[in-house]
């Protein structure tokens, strides 16, 4: 199972561990300043959401994708946020 699939399984079944914190830190350290800025912008766009460590890791991973993929995900998140 690849890393993203593992994160999605973990998100579904819950649970936070130190490994997830370490994984986030590793990705954060390897992220460019533009990727970190995209991450901060994405997280701050949804202030009512309390992000878990696993969700933050997946969001950072998304921000490390190319900009077109990130913008597509932002559209999807926006639809979720405004769904009734």
N, C-alpha and C positions, 0 to 999 in steps of 0.2 A: 504494500500500500504506500503510495507516495505521501509526501508531507502534507499537502493540501487536503487530500482525502482523509488523512489521519486527523487533521484539525477539524474537519467537518463532522467526523464521527464523534470526536471529543465534544464539540459544541452541542451536538444532539443529545449525547448521554450525560453531559455535565461533568463537573469536577475540575478543580484547579489544583495544580501542583507546582512545585519549584521548577520542574523541567520547563514548563510553559513560560515562566518568568525568564529563565535563562534563554529560551528560544527567542522571545521577544527582544531581549537585550542584544543578542547576536545579530538579529536582523536590523535593529536600530543602529548598531555600530557600523554595519555595512551599507546603510542607506545614505544616499547623497543628500545634500541640503535641500534640493528640490523635492525629493521623495519625502523627507521629513516634514517639509512645509505642506505638501499635499495631505499627508496623514493628519497633521494638526488641523488643517482646514476641514477635512472630512469629519473628524471627531467633534470639532467645535460646532459643526453645522447641525448636530443633533444633541443639543444640551440636555434634553430630557431623558436620554438613554444612559444607563449606567453600564458601561462596557466591561465585560469580563476580560481577564488576561488573554484568554484564548481568542475572543473576538478581536481584541486589539492586535494580536499577532496576525490574524487573518487580514485585518484592515491594512496593516503595514505591508503585508505581502502584496495586497492589491495595489498599494501605492508604489510598489517597486516594479509594477508592470508598466507597459508603455502608456502614454497619456490617453490614447483613444480608448483603451480597455478601461482605464480608471473612470473616464467620463461616462462610459456606458454603465458602469457599476453605480456611479452617483445618480444616474437617472433612475435606475432600479430602486436604490435606497430611497430616493425622493418619493417614488410611487408607493413604497411600503409605508413611509412616514405619513403620507396623506391619505392612505386607504382608510375607509370607515369600518 
